[in-house]
Each structure stands twice: as structure tokens, then as C-alpha cells.
Amino acid sequence: MTTPAATPATGFEVHGARGPFNAAFFAVMGPYIEWNLRRRKRRVFADLPGTVVELGSGVGANLRYLPRGSTLVAIEPNTPMHPRLRAAADRHGVHLDLREHVAERTDLPDSSVDCVISSLVLCTVTDPAEVLAEVRRILRPGGTYRFVEHVAARAGTPTRALQRALRRPWAWTFEGCSCERDLAGALRAAGFARLDVEPYRLHTPFIPFNTQIAGIAHA
């Protein structure tokens, strides 16, 4: 049986089978997921600046939204993702500054960046409130945090019941991913100067994943 080993520099647990599985899963399923998310991503990731920090860059799904010649500071602790991420950055003409840190501790200076983005990341972190505090810490005044995330369905709905029933196998398969987080509430509690959030629903076979939010938080 494979046991998880903590990466010394990050504290992120690398699971012998699940890290490579998730890298392969998102490489294969990425186009389908992007097809479903593209309308919201085009809106919230429009007009990105020349340097962007991304939490959980994965295999590079969001590189298409960055201008060619721009720089992505990629916070990605899952090392099996790195080869595909580097290759995607080369294809899109984006300079990659890859950092093997976790989202709770980016190791970036206070008030040092204009834009942070994430998609399908806050569901997997240990503490979303701690991540959002880190985002606020590194953003300059007037900077933006742009996000597309999946969230808990409304209580009492069949989708919420399915999210609860599948929570353990879902989390095990997708490295701690939770289907039951109130991330809109966490964003409202994080203390941003302004918050624009759009709730919506996808129609995919991955039913626990279909309740989503997208928006922009202003520092």
C-alpha cells in the first residue's frame, strides 16, 4: 500500500497514485471541463495584466486567458502536474515562474501583485479562509482576485444529497476536493473591499461538481 509523503518545501501531501492520476485526468478531461466553464472564465479572466499569480495552476488550463508574453507565477505543489504545465506555457507563449508552494503560503511579499486567479482550487485547500487571507495579503490596494469555483448545492436539493453521499470517495479520488463548501460565504467573510459573485449551474455528468460560482473580489 502506498502511503502519502509530505513534500519538505511545501507540506503538500503527494500521494503515490493520486498525484499522477489527477495530472492525467485533467490533461484528458481538461477540454471538456473548459468547454463548460469557458463563458464564465472569459468574463472574469478578461483583460488580465502582464503578471498574474495563479493558485493551483494544474496542467495549465487557464494559460489561454493570459496575453502572449505575459508572466504567470504558478503556485502548484503537485509536482506530477509540472511537466504538462511547462509544456502548456511554452505553447501559449507565457513566461512561467513555477513555485512549489501551497496556496496558504505563497511566499510572495505583502502587497506585491495586481491580480490573483484560481479555478477549481478552493475546494481542495485545507482552509479556504486562510487562502483568502493570503490572497488579500499579497494583493496591492485595488488589485483583484478572480475565481471560478464549485460549491455546495442548496440544502435540501437532490444535488446536495448526492454531494453528501459521495463526499468521501470524491475527496479521496481528487486529493481532498470537497463538494460541500460555502465558498461564497467564505469570500464575503474575507474582508474584500468589493465582491461580485455569480452563482450558476453546469449540466455535466459530474453532478456534485455542477453548482458553481464565478466572480471578482477587489482588494
Phi and psi in degrees as a GROMACS rama.xvg file:
@    title "Ramachandran Plot"
@    xaxis  label "Phi"
@    yaxis  label "Psi"
@TYPE xy
-84.162  133.717  THR-2
-108.802  149.545  THR-3
-70.9459  146.486  PRO-4
-124.608  131.952  ALA-5
-77.582  132.889  ALA-6
-73.0475  122.283  THR-7
-56.8297  -37.9908  PRO-8
-75.5631  -19.5286  ALA-9
-124.458  -27.885  THR-10
80.4638  -3.58478  GLY-11
-72.2955  132.378  PHE-12
-83.3845  120.239  GLU-13
-98.5569  113.821  VAL-14
-92.9349  131.558  HIS-15
-51.7149  -40.5512  GLY-16
-97.5576  -38.047  ALA-17
-74.2689  -32.6194  ARG-18
-60.4177  -55.4137  GLY-19
-61.3499  -37.2383  PRO-20
-60.7036  -46.0193  PHE-21
-66.8785  -37.0092  ASN-22
-60.5494  -44.5798  ALA-23
-69.4139  -40.9183  ALA-24
-58.8066  -48.2193  PHE-25
-74.5916  -24.6436  PHE-26
-67.1099  -40.8305  ALA-27
-79.0409  -46.0163  VAL-28
-87.6718  -8.22766  MET-29
-50.9317  -49.0986  GLY-30
-59.1347  -39.0482  PRO-31
-67.9038  -44.3565  TYR-32
-62.2101  -43.587  ILE-33
-62.8476  -38.8518  GLU-34
-58.3801  -37.4985  TRP-35
-76.6815  -30.3618  ASN-36
-97.7932  -6.13813  LEU-37
-60.2006  -37.0955  ARG-38
-64.3562  -44.9948  ARG-39
-70.1021  -39.8672  ARG-40
-64.2181  -40.512  LYS-41
-59.8894  -33.9223  ARG-42
-74.6063  -53.1104  ARG-43
-79.5104  -23.6093  VAL-44
-99.4941  16.5486  PHE-45
-70.5337  143.592  ALA-46
55.9079  47.3817  ASP-47
-68.7066  147.187  LEU-48
-72.7835  179.774  PRO-49
-69.8273  -22.3459  GLY-50
-129.48  128.086  THR-51
-130.463  138.256  VAL-52
-97.8432  128.568  VAL-53
-118.532  131.014  GLU-54
-87.8883  121.396  LEU-55
67.4825  63.3131  GLY-56
-69.8222  -18.3769  SER-57
60.3049  -129.494  GLY-58
-98.4195  11.8003  VAL-59
96.1768  28.5518  GLY-60
-59.713  -30.6823  ALA-61
-95.188  2.49714  ASN-62
-61.86  -28.3372  LEU-63
-63.9499  -19.0075  ARG-64
-91.4442  -6.36396  TYR-65
-92.2684  141.932  LEU-66
-64.4931  145.404  PRO-67
-59.25  139.383  ARG-68
88.0078  -5.52467  GLY-69
-81.453  176.207  SER-70
-119.331  131.528  THR-71
-109.865  119.563  LEU-72
-89.9782  102.947  VAL-73
-97.2908  115.666  ALA-74
-93.7652  99.8678  ILE-75
-142.229  101.338  GLU-76
-79.4998  -14.3256  PRO-77
-84.4359  97.6184  ASN-78
-63.6522  -28.8902  THR-79
-61.2159  -19.5112  PRO-80
-75.1567  -24.2812  MET-81
-60.2295  -44.93  HIS-82
-59.6517  -43.6596  PRO-83
-67.5889  -35.4497  ARG-84
-64.3376  -44.6019  LEU-85
-62.446  -43.036  ARG-86
-63.7417  -40.3433  ALA-87
-65.4693  -39.7357  ALA-88
-62.0983  -41.1702  ALA-89
-61.6123  -44.2694  ASP-90
-62.2077  -37.4297  ARG-91
-90.8139  -0.410101  HIS-92
67.5648  34.3266  GLY-93
-109.959  133.228  VAL-94
-73.2627  128.552  HIS-95
-108.849  121.782  LEU-96
-109.367  92.8622  ASP-97
-92.4374  125.337  LEU-98
-126.098  124.971  ARG-99
-87.6144  63.7791  GLU-100
-119.559  169.35  HIS-101
-96.5451  160.103  VAL-102
-65.118  -26.2109  ALA-103
-71.3738  -22.2982  GLU-104
-140.263  83.4068  ARG-105
-75.7179  -20.3231  THR-106
67.3464  21.8048  ASP-107
-95.1482  152.079  LEU-108
-67.8495  158.852  PRO-109
-58.6172  142.972  ASP-110
47.4226  48.694  SER-111
-114.925  -7.63863  SER-112
-131.883  154.293  VAL-113
-94.5072  -22.6945  ASP-114
-151.595  132.79  CYS-115
-122.89  137.309  VAL-116
-126.889  157.931  ILE-117
-156.369  150.716  SER-118
-144.055  126.515  SER-119
56.6493  45.4171  LEU-120
-121.27  -42.5979  VAL-121
-64.2733  -16.4045  LEU-122
-72.3938  -20.9447  CYS-123
-104.784  -17.6115  THR-124
-71.3411  157.855  VAL-125
-65.9063  -41.9906  THR-126
-140.729  99.1902  ASP-127
-57.3605  -36.5473  PRO-128
-62.5639  -38.9018  ALA-129
-67.4726  -37.9707  GLU-130
-64.7718  -44.4655  VAL-131
-66.0593  -34.4791  LEU-132
-64.327  -38.2702  ALA-133
-65.9421  -40.4094  GLU-134
-59.8952  -46.8118  VAL-135
-62.601  -36.5925  ARG-136
-63.9495  -42.2876  ARG-137
-86.9307  -16.4442  ILE-138
-76.3287  139.049  LEU-139
-73.3475  156.884  ARG-140
-55.4409  130.817  PRO-141
89.2379  -7.51046  GLY-142
-72.2187  168.448  GLY-143
-127.676  146.655  THR-144
-113.454  120.356  TYR-145
-115.073  131.742  ARG-146
-142.329  149.538  PHE-147
-136.906  113.752  VAL-148
-139.371  153.073  GLU-149
-99.9161  147.717  HIS-150
-137.8  173.702  VAL-151
-66.5723  139.744  ALA-152
-72.73  166.149  ALA-153
-61.7708  139.158  ARG-154
-57.3673  140.194  ALA-155
87.8955  -1.94295  GLY-156
-92.3439  157.146  THR-157
-59.0129  -34.7017  PRO-158
-64.3664  -41.7219  THR-159
-64.7602  -38.8264  ARG-160
-62.6441  -40.0855  ALA-161
-69.1403  -39.7928  LEU-162
-57.731  -41.9078  GLN-163
-68.906  -41.4129  ARG-164
-64.9743  -34.1978  ALA-165
-98.9118  5.26975  LEU-166
-58.7347  -39.6965  ARG-167
-74.5727  -50.7804  ARG-168
-63.8685  -34.581  PRO-169
-62.8115  -47.2525  TRP-170
-64.5909  -40.0523  ALA-171
-64.4212  -43.6609  TRP-172
-67.4908  -43.1941  THR-173
-105.31  38.6459  PHE-174
52.5545  51.2642  GLU-175
92.5022  2.72623  GLY-176
-60.1855  130.329  CYS-177
-107.975  133.842  SER-178
-89.4753  -1.4273  CYS-179
-119.619  25.0259  GLU-180
-94.1641  137.805  ARG-181
-88.3824  78.9406  ASP-182
-75.9678  -26.8987  LEU-183
-63.298  -41.2316  ALA-184
-64.1165  -40.9533  GLY-185
-62.9768  -39.551  ALA-186
-65.7953  -41.1879  LEU-187
-64.5292  -33.5403  ARG-188
-82.3202  -7.76053  ALA-189
-78.8267  -14.5063  ALA-190
90.1915  22.1544  GLY-191
-68.3674  152.775  PHE-192
-66.321  -36.6913  ALA-193
-149.601  145.808  ARG-194
-138.056  125.225  LEU-195
-115.57  119.009  ASP-196
-129.816  132.107  VAL-197
-114.828  115.311  GLU-198
-83.9561  145.04  PRO-199
-158.523  173.302  TYR-200
-129.895  133.486  ARG-201
-87.1499  167.003  LEU-202
-128.307  84.6298  HIS-203
-129.317  167.438  THR-204
-67.36  -15.8391  PRO-205
-87.4991  72.7533  PHE-206
-58.1246  -42.1346  ILE-207
-60.5597  -19.4211  PRO-208
-91.0844  -7.74617  PHE-209
-80.7513  -17.3575  ASN-210
-90.8238  123.11  THR-211
-137.16  163.742  GLN-212
-134.4  152.205  ILE-213
-142.083  148.174  ALA-214
172.764  -171.055  GLY-215
-134.358  128.582  ILE-216
-107.524  134.237  ALA-217
-107.517  128.366  HIS-218
